[in-house]
Amino acid sequence: MPAYTAIDHAAAQSNTGGLVWPAEGWSRVPFELFTSPDIHEREDERLFRGPHWNYLGLEVEVPEPGDYTTCHVGATPVVLVRDEGGALRAFVNRCAHRGAEVVRRPRGNARGFTCIYHNWSYDRAGRVVGVPWEKGRGGVGGYDAAFDKAQHRMRPLRVASWAGVVFGTFSDDALPLEDYLGPAIRERLSAVFARPMTVTGYQRHTIRANWKLLYENSRDFYHAPQLHKFFGAFGIVQPDQAARAEMWHEGTHCLLTIYRSPEARKQRTKLEEPRVAAFRTALPDDIAISIVGIFPNCLFTLIGSAFSIRQFRPKAPDRFEVVYTYFTYADDPECLREHLFQNNQFGPAGYVAMEDAEVVEKLQARIALGAEKGASLVAMDGTDTTPERIDHMVSEANLRAMWKGYARFMGFAPPEPGGSAAGGERSPR
Ligand SMILES: [Fe+2]
C-alpha cells in the first residue's frame, strides 16, 4: 500500500485546517471547500506540490532537443523541455538569482534560457551555466570564492510519461507513475495514443468558480442529460446508454466511459445543418465518449477523434484557469478534422463545456453566500463511498468516492457520526 494512504487520523485530527466534515458522511460536501483561502493554500501544498503526479504536456509537443512548453502545477509555473540527450526535464520557471520569470514564451525551441534581469543563463535542465561578472569586472566585485554556480538551479520536478503523456511531481513520495495511473487509465491512454497524434491548438479561459466544481462535474453522469439537452436532442447521449465509471487513487481519478448505442443516434430535433451534430468516434471497443480525470490537475476529453486535455490552474478559491490542448490523429484527413471542430462540444465555446462553465459559476455565486453555510447533497444511489466501479449513470457514488479520497489527501478528519456537522439539509446554520 502506498505510504500516504495510511493516514494517521489522530494526527490528522490535530491538523484538519479547521474543517469538520458533516456528520452525515461523504454524501455531504461542505461549501467551505469551495470558498476558503486556507483550503486553497492547503491544496497547493498537499495536492499540487504533494505526492501526486500533475499533467505537464504531451511528448509530441516537445519532439526535438530544445523544444519546450510551459504550464502550471497548481500555482507554480513549470517548464517542460527535452534536453540534448532526448530526456524530458521539468523545472520551476523562476530564476535562482532573484526569482524572475525566466522562460517568457509559452512554447518554442531553445538552446538554453536566460533571465532578462541580470542575464543568469541556464541549460535545458534548468541548471545555471552562466553568471555575468561572476569573477568581477575590472578587478572589482564579483562573487567570492565560495560561490559555486553549479549549486544553483531552477527547481526540478521528477518527470515520467505514459503513452506519450508527460507528468511531473515535486514529491519523492509519489508512487511510480504506472501505479499512480492504475490499470484502467493506463489501458485507455495506451489505446487512444496507439496512433501518432498531432496537437491542433490551445485555448484557455478563466472560470469564476472553484476548480473542484468542474473536476467533480466531469465525472457527474447525473447532470449530463439534464443540463446538456443538446446530448439527448441531437442523439449523442441518452441516460440509459451503457456507461461505466472506474475509480483509482483513493477514488480521486475517474475513468468514465459511455458506450455507443444505436438508440442514442436517433435525433429528436431536426437540424437544418445535421453535420453540426454528426458524431464519429475513433475510440476502440464501441466507446462513444470517455472522460479521464487524473487527479489533481487534468481531464482528458475523448470524444469523436478531436480530443482535448483540460489542465486546471487554480488561481483563487473562486477562480481558476482551464488550459485546453487539442489533439487528433496525425493521419486524419483535413476534412475530417474540420468536421470534428465544427462538431464543437468542448472548449470555452463548446456546447457542452460552455454549459458546464456557466453552471459551476452559478454554483459558486450561491455557495459563497457567507450567511448560508451549508453543504451539497451527493446521495444518489445510496451513501456508500468506496466503489471501485459503477456500471450505470444513475449514481453519485463516484462523486462520494472522490470526496473521500480528497479529504484523505488533504488530511481532513473523516466524518464522525453524531459529531458536529458543518452543513447539510439537516443542520442549517
Ligand atoms: Fe457537463
Boltz pocket constraint, residues with backbone or C-beta under 6 A from the ligand:
constraints:
  - pocket:
      binder: B
      contacts: [[A, 217], [A, 220], [A, 223], [A, 224], [A, 227], [A, 228], [A, 352], [A, 355], [A, 356]]
      max_distance: 6.0
